[in-house]
């Protein structure tokens, strides 16, 4: 593509990190819900409307472990100028022990405890020991990956390398790592597209399928029953996108793509939410496709904060900060800090 205007690119950097923050903050109230009922969707709609309306005093909506780890990831890349895996591990652990009530899962807490216990002398073993040595295939690596994409947005091979290495601090199963790669690549594709031109959802998916075809090689001898599970999910996503009409089909989406903490059943869902929200969705009353994507992601229930955060990172990278309602943003914890982080990543990536 033609070289992007730097002011637009800077807006997209901000959009991605702020989108991740918004999805996390607003989704956290609906985590572990089933697919939202009609009544709950109406509550969600009114909540968005109120937050976007005239400013009012209210408790700031706190972020969860998703944004806490995203913040640590960004700060480590900015301060070290590279991936320093020991520095990153120390930041993750310090952030957890300073604020342990951010919603961290018990398995990642065990990793942090072991890292602290071995004084960061053995960085990778604690994650490798999870699930009887198979490692986690959850979405915890994918949820924090947006800063890496921004940092490496011009260098695809470097992006893949850093995502793999950074993921293995907490997730060593290939499906968990590949999920982080898919999320990172989806953010990169969005970042490099012109938001003023119509996005072709099928081409977007086909590009991801092509890339995952190269990445999903069972070179670890895992003997996976399906050696290219993300490619399969992306192919299924195409058929869902091609279905006509404004209906949201949440039950079908959740049944096929998922809404769980597994990377395989949440990362493709986040990508689908971004692409589906290009067009109106029944029950979601807004003309803003950025908001529509996050609101739709949250309406699917399940791991709503993480799927909302990943959707927000992709959508924000496409639309940029201009599509983000400033009133809504003011209600999200640390929004100024996240905007500043995006600017620092922009300066590092374009220097």
N, C-alpha and C positions, 0 to 999 in steps of 0.2 A: 504494500500500500504506500501511498505518498506519505512523506514525512508529516507527522501530525503537528499542528500548532501547539506550542508549548503551554499556552494558557489553557487550552482544552485538555491537554494531557495532565496538567496539574489539577484541574477540576476532577478528572477521572481518578487520580490517585486519592484525592480527598473523598470522592464518592464511594470508593471501594472500602476504605477503612471505616468511614462513617456509616455506610450501609451495613457492614458487619456488626457494628456497635448497636445500631437501631434494631436489627433483627434479633439480636441477643436480648437486649433490654425488654423489648415488647413481647417477645416470644416466651420469656421465662414464666409469666403468669399462667401460661397454658401448657406447660410441659407435663407430660404423662397423661394428658387428657386423651380420650378417644377422639375420633374425628368430631369436630365441633358440631353440636346440634344447631338447629335453626336459631334457637334462642341465644346460644353462646355466640354464634356468628353475628347476631345483631348487637350483642354487647361489645364484641370486637370492633364492629363497624363504628359504633358510637364512641368507643374509646379513641380510635384513630381520628374521628371527626373532632372530638373535643381537644385532643392534643395538637391538632393542626389549626384549631380556631384561635380566637383572641387569647393572649397570654393570661394565665392564671397561676396563682401560687399553689403548688402541690409538692409533695415529697418527690425528690428526683428518683427516677426509676433506675435501680442499681443494675449493673452488669454482672454477669456470672463468670465462671471459670473460662468460658470461651473467649471473652474479651480480655480477661486478665492474662491469659497465655498469649493472645495475639499482641497485646501491649508489650509483654516481655520479649517476644520474638522481634518486634519492630525495634525496640530499644537496643537489643543486642546487635542487630545488623547495623544500626546507625552508629553506635558507639565504637564497634570494633572494625567496621568497614568490610566485614566478611562474615562467613559462618564460623564462629568460634564455639564449638560444641560444648566445651567446658563452661564458658561464660554463659551460654544459653541455659545449661543445666542449673547453674547456680542461681540465675534469675528466676527460673521456674520455681525452684525450691524456696527461695527467699520470699517470693510473692505468695506462695501457698502458706508458709508459716506466719507471715504478717497478717494475712486475711484468709483463714482456713474455711470461712463460712460462705464461700462463693459458689458452692454447689459442685465441688470436685467429686469425681467418682472414687470409690474406695480402692480400685485397682491402681489408678494413677497416684493416689496418696501413698500406696505401698511402694511404688517406684521412687517417689520423692524421699520417703523414709530411708530406703536402702541407699540412695545416692548420698544423703546426708550422713548416713552411718559409715559408708566407706570413704567419706571425705572427698568424693568426686575423683577417686583414684581409678575406679572402674565404672565408666560412664554407661556402657551398653548392656552389661549383664542383667541389671534389675528388670529392664523391659523384656529381655529375651527369656527370662524365667517365667513370665506370665503364661497362664493357660498351659501348664505342663510343658513349657519349653516351646510352644508354638507361637507365642506372642499374641498381642491383641489385634483384632481386626475392626476395632471400633472407629468412630469418626473423630476422635480427639486430635489426631494429627491434621486431618483435613480442615477442622474448624479454625485453626490458627495460622493457615498457610498464606493468607492474602499478602502480608508484608514481604514474603519471599518473592511472590510474583512481581510486586512493584519494584523491589530491589533489583531483580534480574529480568525485567520485562523485555529487554532487547536481546537477551541471550538464552535461547531455548535450552541448549544443552546444559548450561550452568544452572538454569532453573531446575531442571530434573535432578541434577546432582545434589543441589542443596536441599531440595524437598526430601529426597531419599534419606540423606544424612540427618537432617533435623527431625524427621519423623521417627527415626529409630531410637531416639531418646525415650520414647514412651510406647511406640508401636513398631513391632518387628515382623508381624505377619504380613506377607506380600499383599494380601487383600486390603489391609489397613494402610500400607504404604502407597499402593496403587490408587486408593481412594483419595489420598492427599494429593497425589500427582494429578489426578483427573480434576479435582477442585482447582488446583493451581493453574492448570492449562485452560480451564474454562474462564477463569478470571483474566488470564492473559489474552485470550481470544476477544473477550468483551472490551478489554482495555484498548486493543488495536483497531477496533471497528469505529466507524463514524456514526455517532448517535443521531445525526441529522439525515441519515439514509436509512431506508427500511431494512430491518434485519431479516434475513432469510433463515428461519429456524431450522429448516431441513439441512441447509448448507452448514450451519453452525454445528449440528449434530454429526453430520458426515465428516467434518474436519476432526471432531473429537474421536469418532470411530477410527479414522485413519491413524491418529496418533496413538490411541490405546492399543491398536493392533500391533504396533511396534513395541509397546511397553509391556503388554500382558503376555510375556513369554514365561512359561513355567520352567525357568532355568534353575530354580531351586530344587527341582525334583519333588515338589510338594504332592504331586499326584492329585491335583485338584479335579473333582468330578467335572467341573466346567473350567477349563484353563483360561478362558477369557470372559469372566463374568461381567465385567463392566461393558465390554463390547456388546454383550447380549442385552444388558439393561438399556444401553443407548439405542439399540435397534428397536427394542420395544417402545422406547420413548417416541421414536419417529411415528409409530402407528397411533399413539395417543395424541400427538400434536396434529396429525392429519385429520382427526375426527372433527367433523364440522359442528358449528353451533357455539353458543355461549355457555353451555352447561359446564359445570366445574367437575363433575364426576369424581368427587373426592374419594368415595369408597373404592372405585376402580383404580385410581392412582395409588392409594395406599396399599391395596391388595397386590398390585403389580410392582410398583417402584419402592414402596415401603415408607415408614416414618419412624424407624427405630434408631438406636444408637450405633448400629452396625454401619460402617462406611458404605458397604455395598447397597444398603437399603436406606440411604439418606443423601449421599452426594448426588447420585443421579436425580433424586427427587428435587433437590435444590436447583439443579440446572433446568429441570422441567418447569418448575415454578417460574423461573425467570423468563423462559421462552413462552410459556402459556399466557403469561400476563402481558404479552405484546397486544393481545386483543381483550375486549371486555369479558368479564366473568360474571355469571349470574350471582347475585347476592353480594357483590362487592361494588359499592357505589363510589367510584372515583375515576377521574379522567387521567390520573397520574399513574403511568405504568410501573414506576419504581415502587410507589406505595402499594399498588395492586399486587406486585410480585411478593412482597413481604407479608402482606395481609393474607394472601392465598396460602403461602407457606405455613403460616401460623394456624390457619383454619384446618390444616391436615392433622393437627394434634401430634401426639407422640413426642419425639425429641424436638419440640417446637422451637426452643431457643437456638439450638444448633442449626437446624434446617433453615430457620429464619435468618440466622447470621450468615450462613453460607450463601443463601439466596441474595441477601443484601450486598455481600461482597461482590458477587457477579453482576448484579443489576447496577450497583453503584459504579462499578468499573466501566459499564457501558454508558450510562446516562450522565454521569458526573454529578457534582455537587448541586448543580442548578435545579435538579429534579427533587432535591431533598427539602422538605418544608422546614424552614428555620425554627418555627415555633415548636414543632414536634421534636426537633433535635435538642432544643433547650431543656426538654424534660428528661433527656438521657444523660446518665452520669458520665462525666469526663469527656464530653463531646469536644470541648476546646483542646484538650490534650490529644485526642485522636486526630483532630484536624492538623495540629502541629506536627504530630508524628508523620502524617502523610506528606506534609511539606518537606520535612527532613529526608524522608525516603526519596521524594522527588529530586531534591538537590543532589543526593548521593547517586541516584540512578542516571541523572542527566549531566553530571559533572564532566 
